[in-house]
């Protein structure tokens, strides 16, 4: 096991590789085996070896970190729930998803001993986000595709099946245009990743980074035609002007001008000028789509049916929940909605249906607590880096809450777990005179 002491595979290096591979997710995989799984196995081997070298003593100091116990309780509840879930195989699969996500979250917390170490994570993630933005823009405006993409002709080489997104009710799917997928395989997942990345550009002090981030990410989100994420995008800009820039008057002015502009466009929907007529009717169609009055491909209808089926089963379970993987198992028993959908397609309802009322309440307090602490840090921190991180993470987490509805599920969406780990780390760093000595990891090397 001498390789574990190699500078190339030090604790820090291995954690960075783990976090980076988690962000890349499905884009570097074969079948169901991701590059992340390889580094997770390697990290597990590292910890088992370190545990042996430490005379089998367990350091439980991480349990003292705020919010970590909540995540562990959620994990063990899902493990316990496999004893009553409708299908044990789906339950074990779901528990594995939670374990993978929790592993990367805890790895970020362990790694973030100092603000310098946390900077290394954000620099790595920032670099990968820039790569993904570039790829997504290329996919939006050219025929370029990631080899592992739902539209790629090479998908079968990686043991994956191409997906026809016209089945999912996307507006853009009814044209010859195929929306971008980036590292995510799925357009909605890409959109969610983009909207939670946006605040890190938005809160930057560098105008060029702000401008490029705003234009690029907003364009990509529009190209994905994800309704929930587009609304989350508006929320990010609104919260930024209200809480970060404290420009409520500016926000009201923007909304007023936008409302006048939209109203003005609608007045020309019967114009004899074909260009003006097309613009007016396109704007009207987009407004109706975002408000839910136009349901392209029956998206809202089948999502509503999935939720209703799940909630009925939740009530029948006496609010305990169906257990890990239970929502999918329940829908399979009833029959797939629209002959193809069994996943809940609403992550927050999924938590309620599978985890029950206990998990739903725990996650609610977890999210509200994170938001509250990050907001306070953004107001009070004298450290410019912590202030920047807390502002960005506050906006990211705020955006994630409505945006998560767009995905079929985010339980295996690694950017969410990275967001949780980063948020907890910043909160901990802000409340410590931080050298994080209490969580020194065995064989830690630079």
Secondary structure, DSSP 8 states (H G I E B T S, - for coil): -GGGGSGGG-HHHHHHHHHHHHHHGGGSEETTEEHHHHHHHHHHHHHHHHHHHTTT----GGGGSTTHHHHHHHHHHHHHHTTTSS-HHHHHHHHHHHHHHHHHHHHHHHH-SSHHHHHHHHHHHHHHHHHHHHHHHHHHHSS---SSSTT-TTGGGGT-----GGGGT-GGGGSS-----TTSSSHHHHHHHHHHHHHHHHT-S-HHHHHHHHHHHHHHHHHHT-HHHHHHHHHHHHHIIIIIS--HHHHHHHHHHHHHHHHHHHTTTT-SSHHHHHHHHHHHHHHHHHHTSS-GGGHHHHHHHHHHHHHHHHHHTTTS---TTHHHHHHHHH--BTTTB-S-S-HHHHHHHHHHHHHHHHHHHHHHHHHHHHHHHHHH---HHHHHHHHHHHHHHHHHHHHGGGSS--TT-HHHHHHHHHHHHHHHHHTS-S--GGG--TT---
